[in-house]
Amino acid sequence: MNKKIMIIVIVFLLLAVNLSGCIGTDDDAEWAEDKVEIVSYSIVTYESVGEKMANGFVYHEDARFYMIKGTAKNIAGKMLDRVTITVTFYDSNNTFLREESTPVSDVEKDYTWEFEIIYLSTWDYFEDVDHIEFDISGS
């Protein structure tokens, strides 16, 4: 059963990576300031899909992935063609570990949506994750 769940999670991640498209630029930071806001987010450590282990980044040998779930809102006052939310993972020394993104297209004015980012235990530095930063880019 766990093997099937891991395969589903990996397929989901591969699709998300393939659909994520372009990488942000410095101009995107200015773009995001008054267009999209992260309304809220949570970080949860999971033992398997549906089996929450702890809130936050809690490394344990049985942990299978970290999930960042959040809510974002279009505050631009107009429709946005594309928005990409990127989560950058760091260790306790503020060393870059990994970056994962999730895109959304055709975001209506004042629209609020949910997003999810996953960090799998099979990826490098899983045990070192300490904190994250968000970056929002788009057009």
C-alpha positions as MATLAB code, in Angstrom:
seq = 'MNKKIMIIVIVFLLLAVNLSGCIGTDDDAEWAEDKVEIVSYSIVTYESVGEKMANGFVYHEDARFYMIKGTAKNIAGKMLDRVTITVTFYDSNNTFLREESTPVSDVEKDYTWEFEIIYLSTWDYFEDVDHIEFDISGS';
ca = [
       0.000    0.000    0.000;
       2.798    2.464    0.899;
       4.448    1.768   -2.458;
       1.284    2.818   -4.319;
       1.027    6.020   -2.280;
       4.657    6.928   -2.984;
       4.123    6.297   -6.702;
       1.064    8.583   -6.684;
       2.995   11.318   -4.844;
       5.950   11.028   -7.249;
       3.680   11.176  -10.322;
       1.952   14.255   -8.864;
       5.316   15.931   -8.263;
       6.593   15.137  -11.741;
       3.450   16.642  -13.251;
       3.806   19.740  -11.093;
       7.456   20.193  -12.119;
       6.650   19.731  -15.808;
       3.811   22.240  -15.660;
       5.710   24.833  -13.609;
       7.280   26.525  -16.624;
       9.585   29.491  -16.195;
      11.724   30.532  -13.259;
      11.205   33.953  -11.645;
      13.414   36.998  -12.165;
      14.225   40.032  -10.043;
      11.387   41.883  -11.769;
       9.003   39.250  -10.409;
       9.707   40.346   -6.813;
       8.389   43.815   -7.654;
       5.546   42.219   -9.571;
       4.392   40.150   -6.603;
       4.353   42.872   -3.941;
       0.966   44.262   -4.855;
      -0.558   41.448   -6.901;
      -0.685   38.263   -4.782;
      -0.536   37.669   -1.068;
      -0.033   34.492    0.938;
      -3.045   34.659    3.256;
      -2.014   31.701    5.426;
       0.051   28.527    5.377;
       0.904   25.502    7.490;
       3.769   23.024    7.560;
       3.074   19.391    8.460;
       5.283   16.297    8.652;
       3.553   13.127    7.403;
       4.315    9.459    8.035;
       2.204    8.571    4.978;
      -0.630   10.154    3.009;
      -3.325   11.007    5.533;
      -1.150   10.115    8.545;
       0.027   13.351   10.117;
       3.094   12.946   12.313;
       3.678   16.510   13.572;
       3.247   20.200   12.858;
       6.312   21.862   11.363;
       9.500   20.284   10.056;
      10.059   17.352   12.398;
      12.655   14.925   11.151;
      12.057   11.291   12.125;
      13.106    8.065   10.432;
       9.425    7.238    9.814;
       8.636   10.621    8.238;
       7.871   10.340    4.508;
       7.283   13.946    3.447;
       6.750   17.533    4.527;
       3.664   19.312    3.188;
       3.276   23.068    2.930;
      -0.410   23.894    2.486;
      -1.359   27.480    1.898;
      -3.931   29.976    0.746;
      -3.094   32.745   -1.717;
      -5.180   35.645   -2.982;
      -5.129   37.814   -6.100;
      -5.055   41.393   -4.761;
      -4.051   43.001   -8.076;
      -7.522   44.283   -8.853;
      -7.463   42.494  -12.217;
      -7.132   39.020  -13.722;
      -3.614   37.563  -13.704;
      -2.539   35.290  -16.563;
      -0.163   33.151  -14.531;
       1.051   32.997  -10.935;
       3.805   30.723   -9.652;
       4.345   30.248   -5.936;
       7.835   28.998   -5.131;
       8.893   27.662   -1.758;
      12.616   27.704   -0.987;
      13.789   25.323    1.729;
      16.719   26.192    4.032;
      18.591   24.529    6.876;
      19.217   26.135   10.290;
      22.307   27.929    8.902;
      20.157   29.518    6.186;
      21.814   27.315    3.534;
      19.716   26.719    0.418;
      18.522   23.095    0.174;
      15.844   22.918   -2.510;
      13.162   24.881   -4.342;
       9.707   23.659   -5.380;
       6.981   25.552   -7.260;
       3.310   25.334   -8.087;
       1.687   27.349  -10.896;
      -1.862   28.505  -11.473;
      -3.272   30.160  -14.594;
      -6.099   32.621  -15.298;
      -6.443   33.901  -11.736;
      -9.576   36.050  -11.522;
      -9.666   39.372   -9.656;
      -9.988   38.798   -5.848;
      -9.743   35.014   -6.336;
      -8.456   32.980   -3.387;
      -6.963   29.534   -3.956;
      -5.269   26.724   -2.077;
      -1.796   25.439   -2.944;
       0.410   22.562   -1.798;
       4.155   21.971   -1.958;
       5.745   18.643   -0.961;
       9.311   17.778    0.097;
       9.856   13.981   -0.036;
      12.041   12.089    2.432;
      13.883   10.488   -0.508;
      15.220   13.888   -1.623;
      18.584   15.182   -0.457;
      18.784   17.069    2.851;
      15.312   16.013    4.071;
      16.641   15.727    7.628;
      18.143   19.251    7.457;
      15.044   21.291    6.528;
      14.507   24.039    9.080;
      12.547   26.868    7.452;
      11.157   28.209    4.161;
      10.684   31.400    2.191;
       8.012   32.162   -0.404;
       8.569   33.790   -3.783;
       5.705   34.762   -6.071;
       6.179   35.407   -9.768;
       3.897   35.685  -12.727;
       2.425   37.686  -15.559;
];
